[in-house]
Amino acid sequence: MKDTEGYVTADGRQIGGTLMEMRNITLRFGGVVAIQDISFDIHEGEVRAIIGPNGAGKSSMLNVISGFYTPSEGEVWYQGAKRPPMKPFEVARQGVARTFQNIALFEGMTVLDNVMTGRLTHMNAGIASQALWWGKARDEEMENREKVERVIDFLEIQNIRKTPVGRLPYGLKKRVELARALAAEPSLLLLDEPMAGMNVEEKEDMSRFILDVNDEFGTTICLIEHDMGVVMDLSDRVVVMDYGKKIGDGTPDEVRNNQDVIDAYLGVPHE
């Protein structure tokens, strides 16, 4: 059951109160409306999915959440406060990390160095101490490396930690990108099609890691995914978009049986 503070899932997990709320979000690019008057919330500790056909506006919505786009109308509320227009690095410092639909890693750098870039928002030492690797900078880097090594162990990529990312197969690159986002210790983790292009075995591994991140770290996750089997297995709640509008919102079972969603996306005939 649900209440204003949180809800209990079908398997008995207690989900916390609202972490982020999108209120009447509209996004325009000139005369093109990418998102039209959409509202939904994300609760602490849940896995929240955004689904819909290609061109529905899903990635645009994720870009609004992460600060890449500023909505034309509407408000973004985060941790109980209205969020002013922010740049992506400012949103990241608030505790929001993300992966991308197209892998965005540094191909010539090792796995370890790529994951270390996820700690940038936690690096506060001055340039001089960093250059000399002295004092606060040395202590800070040692702490950051310790946290990064824990993430690498958690995602089972120890054996490739010194390998340049450009040499890795696609599925492992996706896992490295997840590691980099997780290294930021986000309160809200945004995953843009984390299973895209993966085979069945890779999808099973990634699904397991997403559930483990949510369970063991308590990280709130919002993901975009086209594989409906994955969405229905992983998600606590699902919001459905079509042509920039919201056409469904609820539990996987509620969405699965929503006739508007069936007609627009799932393709199951009327009974």
PLY file of the C-alpha trace (Angstrom):
ply
format ascii 1.0
element vertex 271
property float x
property float y
property float z
element edge 270
property int vertex1
property int vertex2
end_header
0.00 0.00 0.00
1.05 3.61 -0.58
0.92 6.75 1.49
2.26 10.29 1.27
5.60 9.28 2.82
6.33 6.03 1.05
4.93 2.61 0.27
5.42 -1.10 0.71
6.21 -3.16 -2.38
4.48 -6.40 -3.30
7.45 -8.35 -1.90
7.32 -6.48 1.42
10.13 -3.95 0.92
9.62 -0.57 2.58
10.15 2.32 0.16
10.88 5.78 1.56
9.35 9.17 0.87
9.65 11.29 -2.26
13.24 11.98 -3.32
12.52 13.77 -6.59
9.35 15.16 -8.12
8.81 16.35 -11.67
5.94 18.82 -11.70
4.23 19.61 -15.02
7.43 19.37 -17.04
7.29 20.69 -20.60
10.36 20.79 -22.85
10.42 22.55 -26.22
13.05 22.77 -28.93
11.80 25.63 -31.06
8.41 24.50 -32.31
8.97 20.87 -31.34
7.50 19.71 -28.03
9.65 16.86 -26.68
7.88 16.62 -23.31
4.36 17.87 -22.65
3.10 18.58 -19.13
4.42 15.44 -17.41
4.40 14.92 -13.66
5.75 11.95 -11.69
7.84 11.28 -8.60
10.73 9.05 -7.57
10.79 7.62 -4.05
13.85 6.89 -1.94
15.07 3.34 -2.37
12.89 2.34 -5.32
13.71 1.27 -8.87
11.67 3.58 -11.09
11.47 2.83 -14.82
10.62 5.14 -17.71
9.44 3.28 -20.81
7.89 4.06 -24.16
8.48 3.81 -27.91
11.43 5.45 -29.65
10.96 9.21 -29.78
8.67 9.24 -26.74
10.90 11.73 -24.89
12.44 9.35 -22.36
16.06 10.43 -22.77
14.95 14.07 -22.85
13.30 13.51 -19.47
16.50 11.96 -18.10
18.40 14.97 -19.43
16.04 17.28 -17.55
16.57 15.30 -14.34
20.37 15.40 -14.74
20.56 19.08 -15.67
21.53 18.74 -19.33
18.23 20.39 -20.31
16.31 23.10 -18.48
12.53 22.59 -18.80
10.57 25.21 -20.73
7.82 24.95 -18.12
7.37 23.14 -14.82
9.46 22.51 -11.75
11.98 19.93 -10.56
11.88 19.25 -6.81
14.73 17.35 -5.17
15.04 16.35 -1.52
12.08 18.53 -0.60
13.25 21.74 -2.29
12.57 23.33 -5.65
15.68 23.01 -7.79
16.78 26.15 -9.64
18.25 25.85 -13.16
21.55 24.01 -12.76
24.42 22.80 -14.89
25.10 19.04 -14.96
28.12 19.25 -12.64
26.02 21.12 -10.07
23.34 18.43 -10.24
26.06 15.79 -9.86
27.26 17.51 -6.69
23.73 17.20 -5.32
24.07 13.41 -5.56
22.71 12.56 -9.03
24.87 10.31 -11.25
24.09 8.75 -14.61
25.13 6.46 -17.42
24.45 7.19 -21.08
22.64 5.45 -23.92
25.85 5.67 -25.96
28.85 4.68 -23.85
30.78 7.78 -22.74
34.08 6.46 -21.39
37.71 7.51 -21.93
38.81 4.75 -24.30
42.55 5.28 -23.84
42.41 5.22 -20.03
42.37 2.12 -17.85
39.26 0.84 -16.12
40.64 2.06 -12.79
41.28 5.58 -14.09
37.83 5.75 -15.70
36.15 4.75 -12.47
38.29 7.27 -10.57
36.76 10.08 -12.64
33.50 9.29 -10.89
35.06 10.67 -7.70
35.66 14.16 -9.11
32.78 15.68 -7.15
34.48 14.43 -3.95
37.87 16.00 -4.72
38.32 19.31 -2.91
42.08 19.68 -2.46
43.83 22.65 -4.08
45.82 22.45 -7.31
49.18 22.91 -5.56
48.67 20.06 -3.08
47.34 17.85 -5.88
50.40 18.55 -8.03
52.73 17.73 -5.12
50.53 14.84 -3.89
50.87 16.24 -0.41
48.72 16.70 2.68
44.99 16.87 2.02
45.39 15.87 -1.62
47.26 12.67 -0.71
44.75 11.69 1.99
41.85 12.53 -0.33
43.21 10.42 -3.20
43.90 7.45 -0.94
40.34 7.61 0.36
38.94 7.93 -3.17
41.03 5.00 -4.43
39.80 2.86 -1.55
36.17 3.61 -2.44
36.82 2.97 -6.14
38.45 -0.39 -5.39
35.35 -1.39 -3.40
33.15 -0.56 -6.39
35.44 -2.52 -8.71
35.24 -5.53 -6.41
31.47 -5.16 -6.08
30.96 -5.21 -9.87
33.47 -8.06 -10.32
35.84 -6.26 -12.69
39.03 -6.72 -10.65
40.75 -8.68 -13.43
40.41 -5.82 -15.94
41.15 -2.90 -13.61
44.46 -2.08 -15.42
43.09 -2.73 -18.93
42.48 0.22 -21.29
38.73 0.55 -21.79
39.11 0.60 -25.58
40.16 -3.06 -25.50
37.06 -4.26 -23.66
33.98 -5.90 -25.18
30.75 -3.92 -25.17
29.13 -5.60 -22.17
32.13 -4.92 -19.93
32.26 -1.29 -21.05
28.67 -0.93 -19.87
29.66 -2.35 -16.51
32.61 0.04 -16.26
30.28 2.96 -16.95
28.01 1.74 -14.16
31.07 1.53 -11.89
32.03 5.12 -12.67
28.54 6.37 -11.85
28.40 4.27 -8.68
31.80 5.60 -7.54
30.17 9.02 -7.13
28.07 7.55 -4.28
24.85 8.96 -5.73
21.56 9.32 -3.92
19.87 8.97 -7.33
21.37 6.84 -10.11
20.07 7.40 -13.65
20.56 4.57 -16.15
19.86 5.29 -19.82
19.23 1.92 -21.53
21.78 -0.06 -19.47
20.95 -3.30 -21.34
21.04 -1.91 -24.90
23.06 -4.10 -27.27
23.67 -6.84 -24.71
23.20 -10.57 -25.14
21.07 -12.60 -22.74
23.93 -13.48 -20.39
25.13 -9.87 -20.20
21.59 -8.68 -19.48
21.27 -11.18 -16.64
24.55 -9.97 -15.13
23.59 -6.30 -15.44
20.13 -6.95 -13.96
21.74 -8.69 -10.99
24.13 -5.79 -10.42
21.34 -3.20 -10.62
19.31 -5.07 -8.02
22.40 -5.47 -5.82
23.18 -1.73 -6.05
19.63 -0.94 -5.02
19.60 -3.52 -2.22
23.10 -3.28 -0.74
23.81 0.43 -1.24
20.20 1.57 -0.87
20.64 3.63 -4.05
17.51 5.00 -5.68
17.50 4.09 -9.38
15.65 5.57 -12.33
16.19 3.71 -15.58
15.14 3.75 -19.21
14.91 0.33 -20.81
13.23 -1.26 -23.84
13.41 -4.89 -22.72
10.00 -5.33 -21.09
11.02 -8.52 -19.34
13.84 -6.65 -17.62
11.60 -3.67 -16.78
8.88 -5.78 -15.24
11.37 -7.84 -13.21
13.46 -4.95 -11.90
11.05 -2.07 -11.37
8.91 -1.12 -8.41
6.99 1.46 -10.45
6.88 2.39 -14.13
5.99 5.62 -15.92
5.08 5.30 -19.61
5.63 8.04 -22.21
4.37 8.32 -25.76
4.97 11.29 -28.09
6.12 13.38 -25.12
3.03 12.68 -23.00
2.51 10.44 -19.99
0.05 7.66 -20.76
0.58 5.40 -17.76
2.08 5.30 -14.28
1.98 2.57 -11.65
3.28 -0.82 -10.67
4.47 -3.21 -13.42
1.17 -5.10 -13.21
-0.88 -1.90 -13.44
1.11 -0.73 -16.45
0.97 -4.15 -18.11
-2.84 -4.07 -17.94
-3.29 -0.40 -18.93
-5.06 -0.42 -22.28
-3.53 2.91 -23.37
-0.08 1.45 -22.78
-1.01 -1.77 -24.56
-2.25 0.14 -27.60
0.69 2.54 -27.79
3.62 0.33 -26.83
3.15 -3.24 -25.67
1.22 -4.35 -28.73
-1.08 -6.80 -26.98
-4.48 -6.98 -28.67
-7.73 -6.14 -26.87
-9.40 -9.09 -25.18
0 1
1 2
2 3
3 4
4 5
5 6
6 7
7 8
8 9
9 10
10 11
11 12
12 13
13 14
14 15
15 16
16 17
17 18
18 19
19 20
20 21
21 22
22 23
23 24
24 25
25 26
26 27
27 28
28 29
29 30
30 31
31 32
32 33
33 34
34 35
35 36
36 37
37 38
38 39
39 40
40 41
41 42
42 43
43 44
44 45
45 46
46 47
47 48
48 49
49 50
50 51
51 52
52 53
53 54
54 55
55 56
56 57
57 58
58 59
59 60
60 61
61 62
62 63
63 64
64 65
65 66
66 67
67 68
68 69
69 70
70 71
71 72
72 73
73 74
74 75
75 76
76 77
77 78
78 79
79 80
80 81
81 82
82 83
83 84
84 85
85 86
86 87
87 88
88 89
89 90
90 91
91 92
92 93
93 94
94 95
95 96
96 97
97 98
98 99
99 100
100 101
101 102
102 103
103 104
104 105
105 106
106 107
107 108
108 109
109 110
110 111
111 112
112 113
113 114
114 115
115 116
116 117
117 118
118 119
119 120
120 121
121 122
122 123
123 124
124 125
125 126
126 127
127 128
128 129
129 130
130 131
131 132
132 133
133 134
134 135
135 136
136 137
137 138
138 139
139 140
140 141
141 142
142 143
143 144
144 145
145 146
146 147
147 148
148 149
149 150
150 151
151 152
152 153
153 154
154 155
155 156
156 157
157 158
158 159
159 160
160 161
161 162
162 163
163 164
164 165
165 166
166 167
167 168
168 169
169 170
170 171
171 172
172 173
173 174
174 175
175 176
176 177
177 178
178 179
179 180
180 181
181 182
182 183
183 184
184 185
185 186
186 187
187 188
188 189
189 190
190 191
191 192
192 193
193 194
194 195
195 196
196 197
197 198
198 199
199 200
200 201
201 202
202 203
203 204
204 205
205 206
206 207
207 208
208 209
209 210
210 211
211 212
212 213
213 214
214 215
215 216
216 217
217 218
218 219
219 220
220 221
221 222
222 223
223 224
224 225
225 226
226 227
227 228
228 229
229 230
230 231
231 232
232 233
233 234
234 235
235 236
236 237
237 238
238 239
239 240
240 241
241 242
242 243
243 244
244 245
245 246
246 247
247 248
248 249
249 250
250 251
251 252
252 253
253 254
254 255
255 256
256 257
257 258
258 259
259 260
260 261
261 262
262 263
263 264
264 265
265 266
266 267
267 268
268 269
269 270
